[in-house]
Amino acid sequence: MEHQRPIVAFLYDFDKTLCTTDMQNYAFIPSLGMTPAEFWALANGFGRANRMDGILAYMYTMIQESRRKGVPFTREDLVEKGKSIVLFPGVRDWFDRINAFGDSLGVQVEHYIISSGLREIIEGSSINDAFKEIYASEFYYDEAGRPAWPKLAVNFTAKTQFVYRINKGVLDVSDDKTLNDSMPDDSKRVPFVNMIYVGDGLSDVPCMKMMRAYGGQAIAVYQESNRLGVEDLLAKGRVDFIFKADYSEGTPLDLTVKNIIRKMAIADRLWAENTQQLRRLGGDVLPDQVGLF
């Protein structure tokens, strides 16, 4: 049987990883006549006062403040506000460049978002079509198009479930049964060793720890405002690499990512050759040989 192309999956946070600040700060919060500092102080204070998950607290505050101030709030409004997102240098053409590089090595590259921000706003950004799946917080809307309930709330620890979904290829968030079914390691769609997580801070640590525990790669990007925090992640062994948030061709981030893809492509070819030799001899692939490299 012909060996299928290996898949390398990039998993990204969004805010301060691909864009320069929290996505609500660009257009949604100004539409309320508030500064980001005012909005987040209100949302976080409400969450603490009610012992509420922080993601649910900010989603509730978005609804309440929009109603209180008479600001239109529909799915279409949020998608439109996504057009104001400011991306880091090189992000706009990053995905096509990395995909082409993977193709040159016989590797299929896929990109995923795992974000505590809002899917609706991400969908309005210029890079929406780059992703195989977007896992982000999202509202459910009633018949009139108004937000009625959280459809999905992605807090920091909940992010890890989506890593497992990508690993198994069970991308539908409503399908918990298949996600929890037992599956041999060698049948999982994207091995952990072929994953690269890119984030910017403490909210990404659970996913970064998964990468380091299971053989993937964890990268943190920084702006000068959070450089010390990212350097601390590296010093404490929570990430493999840190880079300035510049995705342009030829930057240290670009060059290192390409080296990681090379390593993954070579490891997969070696594993495939080892498997073929065992099968020619009439043997089986042993469990501890899966993901050997």
Order of alpha helices (4+ residues) and beta strands (2+ residues): beta-alpha-alpha-alpha-alpha-alpha-beta-alpha-beta-beta-alpha-alpha-beta-alpha-beta-alpha-beta-alpha
